[in-house]
Amino acid sequence: MTGVDELDGEIRRAVMELGDAAGLPRRFDQLDHTQHHDPLRSTGRVLLAAVSIAALLVAGVYGLAAVGDNTATNTAGTPVTSLAPPITDVTRPVPETSMPAPPMTPDRLSPLGQMVVPLLPDGFTLLYANGPRPTAVAYDERGIRLEITVDLDGADTIRNQVGSALTAVEQGEIASDGRLLLSANGDVIQANFSVAACLCVLDVLDDMRLLAPDIVTGLADKLDDSQRELIRGLSSRPINTADLRQQVTDLVETDVDDVNGSRLLESWDFNVSVRSLSDPGETSTAIEAVRAENGSIADGLVRVSDNIVSASQWVNGWQIVVSSVGADGDPLPLTDTEVQDLLAKAIPLFAAWSDVDNTEQGCATHVIATGDSFASIADRYDLTIDDLRTVNADLDALQNIGSRVEIPCPARFATVSDDQTGVDSFEHTNTFSGFTIFNTIRFATERSVYVVSGGQGNAGGAIFIERFDRSTRESEAMTEAPISDCAGPIEITDDAITDLAAIAVTCTTNGTTDTVDIFTAQTASFTDELEDPTE
């Protein structure tokens, strides 16, 4: 330990004693939270600490505490609270990690990180900013999470995902809740504040959400053509956290309750949570974890308000946050001690984690696109989902557009087999309610038989696809793909199928021709309903 470290320790003890005497918050760490874990403390920080001690002495004599201006101004010029009321440490310590967390340094930031950092509210530290789905994750020392996402050219995708929440939003305008902006370029930028994996209705989050419009508009202003190309190139290296996620889930189910909520953006960012079903959005307990590549927040437990308590710890490259949120007037789901106990049990799981990949080497890579599912990707290469798992250790984490799925060796693109014996005997086992068949074609690959029908569904022209295992004759999947620009019915017009990604179809009401991809049920130019790649 250096002399600076010893002096820093003495200063901390003095500040805590003086703070207790004057009734002040015990958060010396807030002097410089971005460098909390840096073992090389600067002389400037020590001088700042000395000045802080002098201020506390004055406060102790007069029994007064000076409170700074915690307001910011939004684009409309309205004062906005940028920080919650002062927070207080609980004296029970959290186990120390064996290695310090890295400080945030500009040279390590991705292009997205460089754009996001100046837009972060006071007290927030950027932990991660990368792709393939451009996402930035920041926390403050109270355990409040800020997640910023950028969907380039994502207007149509987002409209399908959030529906009415975007219908009134025009390009360049912000949604009524302030968190979402559809930019003039057609990009969709979102900024969401949450605690305990919950977009709860809480005063502290309401205050933070007033800052969202400035964040999304500020980022939109930075996204010129050159920056958009840099964002497109973002790609995080996949890591294997499948076992770790299961261990955390088992811990929560054992110590708290049955898990009824979770989030997995990629293998580097996930949570496991328990939420009240009687008061959804008001009562929640969660373990959140993000791979902290760009910084960390202070270790310890804080009481954010009467109904929020949060404990944080950085360990083995992971920022862990355990939070408990209670509805107004109700007790916390977990007490302060129980939150710390849960964190203490989670720490060894993250400390023992290593990014070990025991899978085989793949021979090709498939980049997930809109409409893909693991089943359709496997079909495209005449494989099974289990085949994909042999070369993708954490396949379930590769769910986002742009994620890269390794293809095992040897794999070939699924093609129509020369042997079509018995194919005509396959019939649909069922169809979706309201679908009327116009015409049907059948063909087989080496492993599967496809029965494809054109027709009309409840919303107009549609295509119905059913896949069978060729050897067992069991139905494996059914898909109905509505065609929004055709009143219907749709006719399948291929006589000799050679390219399974381009089966010819015609809209009988207007004569428009197009092609459909048999694996994704997507047409080349029609706007189809999107499939969820996680299903």
For each residue, the residues with C-beta under 8 A, 3 or more apart:
1: 5 6
2: 5 6
3: 6 7
4: 7 8 41 43 46
5: 1 2 8 9 39 41
6: 1 2 3 9 10
7: 3 4 10 11 46
8: 4 5 11 12 41 45 46 49
9: 5 6 12 13
10: 6 7 13 14
11: 7 8 14 15 28 46 49 50 53
12: 8 9 15 16 28
13: 9 10 16 17
14: 10 11 17 18 53
15: 11 12 18 19 26 28 49 52 53 56
16: 12 13 19 20 26 28
17: 13 14 20 21
18: 14 15 21 22 24 53 56 57 59 60
19: 15 16 22 23 24 25 26 56
20: 16 17 23 24 26
21: 17 18 60
22: 18 19 56 59 60 63 64 65
23: 19 20 63 65
24: 18 19 20 56 59 65 86
25: 19 86 87 88 89
26: 15 16 19 20 88 89
27: 30 86 87 88 89 141 302
28: 11 12 15 16 31 49 52
29: 32 33 36 141 298 300
30: 27 33 123 141
31: 28 45 48 49 52
32: 29 35 36 45 48
33: 29 30 36 123 125 140 141 297 298
34: 103 104 125 295
35: 32 38 41 45 103
36: 29 32 33 101 296 297 298 299
37: 100 101 102 103 296 299 314
38: 35 41 100 103
39: 5 100
40:
41: 4 5 8 35 38 45 46
42: 45 46
43: 4 46 47
44: 47 48
45: 8 31 32 35 41 42 48 49
46: 4 7 8 11 41 42 43 49 50
47: 43 44 50 51
48: 31 32 44 45 51 52
49: 8 11 15 28 31 45 46 52 53
50: 11 46 47 53 54
51: 47 48 54 55
52: 15 28 31 48 49 55 56
53: 11 14 15 18 49 50 56 57
54: 50 51 57 58
55: 51 52 58 59 66
56: 15 18 19 22 24 52 53 59 60
57: 18 53 54 60 61
58: 54 55 61 62
59: 18 22 24 55 56 62 63 64 65 66
60: 18 21 22 56 57 63
61: 57 58
62: 58 59
63: 22 23 59 60
64: 22 59
65: 22 23 24 59
66: 55 59
67: 70 86
68:
69:
70: 67 81 82 83 122
71: 79 80 81 82
72: 79 80 81 82 121 122 211
73: 77 78 79 80
74: 77 78 80 210 211 213 214
75: 213 214 217
76:
77: 73 74
78: 73 74 210
79: 71 72 73
80: 71 72 73 74 207 210 211
81: 70 71 72 84 207 210
82: 70 71 72 121 122 123 207 211
83: 70 121 122 123
84: 81 87 142 144 204 207 304 305
85: 305
86: 24 25 27 67
87: 25 27 84 141 142 302 303 304
88: 25 26 27 302 303
89: 25 26 27 300 301 302
90: 301 302 303 336 340
91:
92: 301 336 337 340
93: 96 300
94: 299 300 301 311 312 313 340 343 344
95: 313 344 347
96: 93 299
97: 100 101 299 313 314 315 316 347 351
98: 351
99: 316
100: 37 38 39 97
101: 36 37 97 292 295 296 314 319
102: 37 105 108 292 295 296
103: 34 35 37 38 295
104: 34 108 109 117 125 126 294 295
105: 102 108 109
106: 109 114 117
107:
108: 102 104 105 293 294
109: 104 105 106 113 114 117 126 129 294
110: 113 114 129 130 234
111: 114 115 227 230 231 234
112: 115 116 129 130 131 134 136 150 231 234
113: 109 110 116 117 126 129 130 136 294
114: 106 109 110 111 117
115: 111 112 118 119 219 222 223 227
116: 112 113 119 120 126 129 136 138 148 219
117: 104 106 109 113 114 120 126
118: 115 218
119: 115 116 148 214 215 218 219
120: 116 117 124 125 126 138 146
121: 72 82 83 124 140 146 208 211 215
122: 70 72 82 83
123: 30 33 82 83 140 141 142
124: 120 121 138 139 140 144 146
125: 33 34 104 120 138 139 140 295 296 297
126: 104 109 113 116 117 120 129 136 137 138 294 295
127: 137 138 139 290 291 292 293 294 295 296 297 319
128: 135 136 137 268 269 290 291 292 293 294
129: 109 110 112 113 116 126 135 136 137 294
130: 110 112 113 134 135 234 235 236 293
131: 112 134 135 231 233 234 235 236 402
132: 234 235 236 400 401 402 403 404
133: 149 151 265 266 400 401 402
134: 112 130 131 149 150 151 152 231 234
135: 128 129 130 131 147 148 149 150 265 269
136: 112 113 116 126 128 129 147 148 149
137: 126 127 128 129 145 146 147 148 269 290
138: 116 120 124 125 126 127 145 146 147 148
139: 124 125 127 143 144 145 146 290 297 312 319 321
140: 33 121 123 124 125 143 144 146 297
141: 27 29 30 33 87 123 297 298 302 312
142: 84 87 123 195 204 302 304 308 310
143: 139 140 195 196 302 304 308 310 311 312 321 322 323
144: 84 124 139 140 193 194 195 204 205 208 304
145: 137 138 139 193 194 195 288 321
146: 120 121 124 137 138 139 140 191 192 193 208 215
147: 135 136 137 138 190 191 192 194
148: 116 119 135 136 137 138 189 190 191 215 219
149: 133 134 135 136 189 190
150: 112 134 135 187 188 189 219 223 231
151: 133 134 154 157 158 187 188 189
152: 134 185 187 228 231 232
153: 185 186 187
154: 151 157 158 186 187 188
155: 158 159 166 171 182 186 187 188
156: 159 160 527
157: 151 154 160 161 188 370 401 530
158: 151 154 155 161 162 166 180 182 188
159: 155 156 162 163 166 167
160: 156 157 163 529 530
161: 157 158
162: 158 159 165 166 180
163: 159 160 166 167
164: 167
165: 162 175 177 180
166: 155 158 159 162 163 169 175 180 182
167: 159 163 164
168: 175 176
169: 166 173 174 175 180 181 182
170: 173 182
171: 155 182 183 184 186
172: 182 183 184
173: 169 170 181 182
174: 169 178 180 181 213 216 217
175: 165 166 168 169 178 179 180 181
176: 168
177: 165 180 209 212
178: 174 175 209 210 212 213 216
179: 175 190 191 192 209 212 216
180: 158 162 165 166 169 174 175 177 188 189 190 216
181: 169 173 174 175 188 189 190 213 216 217 220
182: 155 158 166 169 170 171 172 173 186 187 188
183: 171 172 186 187 188 189 220 223
184: 171 172 220
185: 152 153 223 228
186: 153 154 155 171 182 183
187: 150 151 152 153 154 155 182 183 220 223 228
188: 150 151 154 155 157 158 180 181 182 183
189: 148 149 150 151 180 181 183 216 219 220 223
190: 147 148 149 179 180 181 216
191: 146 147 148 179 211 212 215 216
192: 146 147 179 199 212
193: 144 145 146 199 205 208 209 212
194: 144 145 147 197 198 199 200 205
195: 142 143 144 145 198 200 202 204 205 284 304 308 310 323 325
196: 143 200 273 284 285 286 288 308 310 323 324 325
197: 194 261 262 263 271 273 284 286 288 323
198: 194 195 273 275 281 284 286 325
199: 192 193 194 205 281
200: 194 195 196 205 281 282 284 325
201: 205 206 281 282
202: 195 205 206 305 307 308 325
203: 206 207 305
204: 84 142 144 195 207 208 304 305 308
205: 144 193 194 195 199 200 201 202 208 209
206: 201 202 203 209 210
207: 80 81 82 84 203 204 210
208: 121 144 146 193 204 205 211 212
209: 177 178 179 193 205 206 212
210: 74 78 80 81 178 206 207 213
211: 72 74 80 82 121 191 208 214 215
212: 177 178 179 191 192 193 208 209 215 216
213: 74 75 174 178 181 210 216 217
214: 74 75 119 211 217 218
215: 119 121 146 148 191 211 212 218 219
216: 174 178 179 180 181 189 190 191 212 213 219 220
217: 75 174 181 213 214 220 221
218: 118 119 214 215 221 222
219: 115 116 119 148 150 189 215 216 222 223
220: 181 183 184 187 189 216 217 223
221: 217 218
222: 115 218 219 227
223: 115 150 183 185 187 189 219 220 227 228 231
224: 227 228
225: 228 229
226: 229 230
227: 111 115 222 223 224 230 231
228: 152 185 187 223 224 225 231 232
229: 225 226 232 233
230: 111 226 227 233 234
231: 111 112 131 134 150 152 223 227 228 234
232: 152 228 229
233: 131 229 230
234: 110 111 112 130 131 132 134 230 231
235: 130 131 132 402 404
236: 130 131 132 266 268
237:
238: 266 267 392 394 397 398 403 404
239: 267 268 291 355 394
240: 243 267 355 356 357 393 394
241: 244 245 267 268 270 353 394 397
242: 245 246 267 393 394 396 397
243: 240 246 247
244: 241 247 248 349 350 353
245: 241 242 248 249 264 270 272
246: 242 243 249 250
247: 243 244 250 251 349
248: 244 245 251 252 270 272 287 289 346 349
249: 245 246 252 253 259 262 272
250: 246 247 253 254
251: 247 248 254 255 287 342 345 346 349
252: 248 249 255 256 257 259 272 273 274 285 287 342
253: 249 250 256 257 258 259
254: 250 251
255: 251 252 341 342 345
256: 252 253 274 285 333 334 342
257: 252 253 260 274 285
258: 253 274
259: 249 252 253 262 272 273 274
260: 257 273 274 275 277
261: 197 271 272 273 274 275 284 286
262: 197 249 259 270 271 272 273
263: 197 269 270 271 273
264: 245 267 269 270 396 397 399
265: 133 135 268 269 270 400
266: 133 236 238 269 397 398 399 400 403
267: 238 239 240 241 242 264 270 394 397
268: 128 236 239 241 265 290 291
269: 128 135 137 263 264 265 266 289 290 291
270: 241 245 248 262 263 264 265 267 288 289
271: 197 261 262 263 286 287 288 289
272: 245 248 249 252 259 261 262 286 287
273: 196 197 198 252 259 260 261 262 263 284 285 286 287
274: 252 256 257 258 259 260 261 284 285 286 333
275: 198 260 261 280 281 283 284 285
276: 279 280 282 283 284 327 333
277: 260 280
278:
279: 276 282 283 327 330
280: 275 276 277
281: 198 199 200 201 275 284
282: 200 201 276 279 325 326 327 328
283: 275 276 279 325 326 327 330 333
284: 195 196 197 198 200 261 273 274 275 276 281 323 324 325 333
285: 196 252 256 257 273 274 275 322 323 324 325 333 334
286: 196 197 198 261 271 272 273 274 321 322 323
287: 248 251 252 271 272 273 320 321 322 342 343 346
288: 145 196 197 270 271 320 321 322 323
289: 248 269 270 271 318 319 320 321 350
290: 127 128 137 139 268 269 318 319
291: 127 128 239 268 269 317 318 319
292: 101 102 127 128 295 296 314 317 318 319
293: 108 127 128 130 317
294: 104 108 109 113 126 127 128 129
295: 34 101 102 103 104 125 126 127 292
296: 36 37 101 102 125 127 292 314 319
297: 33 36 125 127 139 140 141 312 314 319 321
298: 29 33 36 141 312
299: 36 37 94 96 97 312 313 314
300: 29 89 93 94 311 312
301: 89 90 92 94 309 310 311 312 336 339 340 343
302: 27 87 88 89 90 141 142 143 309 310 311
303: 87 88 90 306 308 309 336
304: 84 87 142 143 144 195 204 308 309 310
305: 84 85 202 203 204 308
306: 303
307: 202 325 326 327 328 330 332
308: 142 143 195 196 202 204 303 304 305 323 324 325 326
309: 301 302 303 304 323 324 332 334 335 336 339
310: 142 143 195 196 301 302 304 321 322 323 324 339
311: 94 143 300 301 302 321 322 323 339 340 342 343
312: 94 139 141 143 297 298 299 300 301 319 320 321 322 343
313: 94 95 97 299 319 320 343 347
314: 37 97 101 292 296 297 299 318 319 320
315: 97 318 320 347 350 351
316: 97 99 350 351 353
317: 291 292 293
318: 289 290 291 292 314 315 350 353
319: 101 127 139 289 290 291 292 296 297 312 313 314
320: 287 288 289 312 313 314 315 343 346 347 350
321: 139 143 145 286 287 288 289 297 310 311 312
322: 143 285 286 287 288 310 311 312 339 342 343 346
323: 143 195 196 197 284 285 286 288 308 309 310 311 339
324: 196 284 285 308 309 310 332 333 334 335 338 339
325: 195 196 198 200 202 282 283 284 285 307 308 332 333
326: 282 283 307 308 330 331 332 333
327: 276 279 282 283 307 330
328: 282 307
329:
330: 279 283 307 326 327
331: 326
332: 307 309 324 325 326 335
333: 256 274 276 283 284 285 324 325 326
334: 256 285 309 324 338 339 342
335: 309 324 332 338 339
336: 90 92 301 303 309 339 340
337: 92 340 341
338: 324 334 335 341 342
339: 301 309 310 311 322 323 324 334 335 336 342 343
340: 90 92 94 301 311 336 337 343 344
341: 255 337 338 344 345
342: 251 252 255 256 287 311 322 334 338 339 345 346
343: 94 287 301 311 312 313 320 322 339 340 346 347
344: 94 95 340 341 347
345: 251 255 341 342 348 349
346: 248 251 287 320 322 342 343 349 350
347: 95 97 313 315 320 343 344 350 351
348: 345 351 352
349: 244 247 248 251 345 346 352 353
350: 244 289 315 316 318 320 346 347 353
351: 97 98 315 316 347 348
352: 348 349
353: 241 244 316 318 349 350
354:
355: 239 240
356: 240
357: 240 393
358: 393
359: 389 390 391 392 393 406
360: 390 391 408 409
361: 391 409
362: 365 391 392 406 407 408 409
363: 407 408 409 410 411
364: 381 406 407 411
365: 362 404 405 406 407
366: 372 377 380 381 404 405 406 407
367: 402 403 404 405
368: 372 377 398 399 400 401 402 403 404 405 533
369: 372 401 520
370: 157 401 522 530
371: 376 517 520 521 522 528 530 531 533
372: 366 368 369 376 377 520 531 533
373: 376 377 520 531 532 533 535
374: 377 378 385 388 395 405 533
375: 378 379 385 476 477
376: 371 372 373 379 380 519 520 531
377: 366 368 372 373 374 380 381 388 405 519
378: 374 375 381 383 384 385 387 388
379: 375 376 382 383 414 448 467 519
380: 366 376 377 413 414 500 519
381: 364 366 377 378 407 411 412 413 414
382: 379 411 412 413 414 445 446 447 448
383: 378 379 387 388 407 408 411
384: 378 387 388
385: 374 375 378 388 389 395
386: 389 390
387: 378 383 384 390 408 411
388: 374 377 378 383 384 385 391 392 395 405 406 407 408
389: 359 385 386 392 393 395
390: 359 360 386 387 408
391: 359 360 361 362 388 406 407 408
392: 238 359 362 388 389 395 398 405 406
393: 240 242 357 358 359 389
394: 238 239 240 241 242 267 397 398
395: 374 385 388 389 392 398 405
396: 242 264 399
397: 238 241 242 264 266 267 394 403
398: 238 266 368 392 394 395 403 404 405
399: 264 266 368 396 403 533 534
400: 132 133 265 266 368 403 533
401: 132 133 157 368 369 370 533
402: 131 132 133 235 367 368
403: 132 238 266 367 368 397 398 399 400
404: 132 235 238 365 366 367 368 398
405: 365 366 367 368 374 377 388 392 395 398
406: 359 362 364 365 366 388 391 392
407: 362 363 364 365 366 381 383 388 391 411
408: 360 362 363 383 387 388 390 391 411
409: 360 361 362 363
410: 363
411: 363 364 381 382 383 387 407 408
412: 381 382 415
413: 380 381 382
414: 379 380 381 382 445 446 447 448 500 519
415: 412 445 500
416: 420 443 444 445 497 498 500
417: 420 444 445 446
418:
419: 444
420: 416 417 423 443 444
421:
422: 425 426
423: 420 426 442 443 444 449
424: 442
425: 422
426: 422 423 442 449 451 468 473
427: 451
428: 431 437 440 451 453 464 466
429: 466 475 478
430: 478
431: 428 435 437 453 464 478 480
432: 435 457 464 478 480
433: 458
434: 457 458
435: 431 432 455 456 457 458 462 464 480
436: 455 456 457 489
437: 428 431 440 453 454 455 464
438: 453 454 455 456 489 490 491 508
439: 453 454 455 491 492
440: 428 437 451 452 453 454 492
441: 451 452 453 492 494 497 503
442: 423 424 426 449 450 451 452
443: 416 420 423 449 450 452 497
444: 416 417 419 420 423 448 449 450 470
445: 382 414 415 416 417 448 449 450 470 500
446: 382 414 417 470
447: 382 414 469 470
448: 379 382 414 444 445 467 468 469 470 476
449: 423 426 442 443 444 445 467 468 469 470
450: 442 443 444 445 465 466 467 468 518
451: 426 427 428 440 441 442 465 466 468
452: 440 441 442 443 463 464 465 466 492 503 518
453: 428 431 437 438 439 440 441 463 464 465 492
454: 437 438 439 440 461 462 463 464 489 490 491 492 505
455: 435 436 437 438 439 461 462 463 464 488 489 490
456: 435 436 438 460 461 462 488 489 490
457: 432 434 435 436 460 461 462 480 482 488
458: 433 434 435
459: 462 482 484
460: 456 457 482 483 484 486 487 488
461: 454 455 456 457 482 483 486 487 488 489 490 507 508 509
462: 435 454 455 456 457 459 480 481 482 483 488 490
463: 452 453 454 455 480 481 483 490 492 505 516 521
464: 428 431 432 435 437 452 453 454 455 478 479 480 481
465: 450 451 452 453 477 478 479 480 481 518 521
466: 428 429 450 451 452 475 477 478 479
467: 379 448 449 450 475 476 477 478
468: 426 448 449 450 451 473 474 475 476
469: 447 448 449 472 473 474 476
470: 444 445 446 447 448 449 473
471:
472: 469
473: 426 468 469 470
474: 468 469
475: 429 466 467 468 478
476: 375 448 467 468 469
477: 375 465 466 467
478: 429 430 431 432 464 465 466 467 475
479: 464 465 466 521 531
480: 431 432 435 457 462 463 464 465 521
481: 462 463 464 465 516 521 522 523 528 529
482: 457 459 460 461 462 528 529
483: 460 461 462 463 486 488 490 505 507 523 526 528
484: 459 460 526 527 528 529
485: 507 512 526 527
486: 460 461 483 490 507 509 510 512 526
487: 460 461 507 509 510
488: 455 456 457 460 461 462 483 507 508 509
489: 436 438 454 455 456 461 508 509
490: 438 454 455 456 461 462 463 483 486 505 506 507 508
491: 438 439 454 505 506 507 508
492: 439 440 441 452 453 454 463 503 504 505
493: 504 505 506 513
494: 441 497 503 504
495:
496:
497: 416 441 443 494 500 503
498: 416
499: 502 503
500: 380 414 415 416 445 497 503 517 518 519
501: 515 517 518 519
502: 499 515 516 517 524
503: 441 452 492 494 497 499 500 515 516 517 518
504: 492 493 494 513 514 515
505: 454 463 483 490 491 492 493 513 514 515 516 523
506: 490 491 493 511 512 513 514
507: 461 483 485 486 487 488 490 491 510 511 512 513 514
508: 438 461 488 489 490 491 511
509: 461 486 487 488 489
510: 486 487 507
511: 506 507 508
512: 485 486 506 507
513: 493 504 505 506 507
514: 504 505 506 507 523 524 525 526
515: 501 502 503 504 505 523 524
516: 463 481 502 503 505 521 522 523 524
517: 371 500 501 502 503 520 521 522 523
518: 450 452 465 500 501 503 521
519: 376 377 379 380 414 500 501
520: 369 371 372 373 376 517 531
521: 371 463 465 479 480 481 516 517 518 528 531
522: 370 371 481 516 517 528
523: 481 483 505 514 515 516 517 526 528
524: 502 514 515 516
525: 514
526: 483 484 485 486 514 523
527: 156 484 485
528: 371 481 482 483 484 521 522 523
529: 160 481 482 484
530: 157 160 370 371
531: 371 372 373 376 479 520 521 535
532: 373 535
533: 368 371 372 373 374 399 400 401
534: 399
535: 373 531 532
